[in-house]
Amino acid sequence: MLLSIFFGISTFVVFILRDISNALVMAAVAGAFGLIPGIGATIGISLISLIILPQGIMLSLKVLVGCIVLQQVEENLLMPRIILCKAPLI
């Protein structure tokens, strides 16, 4: 849940910086798809990129790359730390 909240907030920041219309709704969709384990964030990012596509191909690609970078930061830096904190002490 914490990772999904982080992903939703960080994508909202990316969408605001890229001046995407309906940034809050798009970030909420990305955060909701982030709840699906494994492939959820990838599906959410792909869906959002397809929705943004009519606004411009370059904008859609920039959003796609930005979200992929955020997803990698989440999975490689945050997830191990959060899982480590939740692990029971033996």
N, C-alpha and C positions, 0 to 999 in steps of 0.2 A: 504494500500500500504506500509506503514511504517513497519507494522508487517511482511509482506512478505519479505521485504528487510532484516530486522533483521534475519528472519528465514533462508534466503538464505546464508547470511554471516556467521552466527553461524554454520550452517551445513557444510559450506566450511571449517571452522576451524576444526570441528570434523573429516571431511574426510581427511584433511591434517595430523592431528595427528594420524589417523589410517592407513595412507599410502595407501589410496584408489586410484586406477588408475582412471583417468578422473574425479577428484574431482570437478573441476569447472563446468563441464557439469551436474554432479549429483546434485550439490548445486543449479544450475540454475533451474533444474527440481523441486527440493524441494521448491524453492521460488515461482515458477510459480504455482505449485499446492496449495501453501499457499494462493493464491488469491481467491480460491474457498471458500466461506463461509461455516463454519461448519465442513465438513468432508474432505475438500481438503488436508490439511496437513497430515492427517492420510493416505489418498490414496497415496500421494507422498512418504511418509516414507515407506509404504508397497511395493510400486513399486521399490524403490531404494534398499530395503533389498533383494527383489527377484533378482534384477540385480546383486547385490554383492554376492549372494549365491554361484555361482561357484568358487569364490575366497576363500571360506571357511565358514563353518556353524558358527563357533565361531565369525569370523569377522562380518558376517552378523548380528548375535545376538547383538554384541557389538555396531554396528552402529544403529541398531533398538532401543536399550535401550538408547543410547546417544541422538538420535533424539527425542524420546519420552520425555526425561527429558527436552530438549530444548523447545519442544512444550508446556509442562506444565509451564515452566518458562514464556514463551511468553503469554500464555492465562491467567495465574493467577497473574503475576506481571506487565507485560508491558501493556496488553490490557486495564485493568481498568484505568491505569494512562493516556493512550493516549485518551481513550474515555472521561474521565473526563476533559481533557484539551480541547477537541473539543466541549464540551457541552456549549450551549449559556448561558450567565449570565442573570438571570431574575431580 
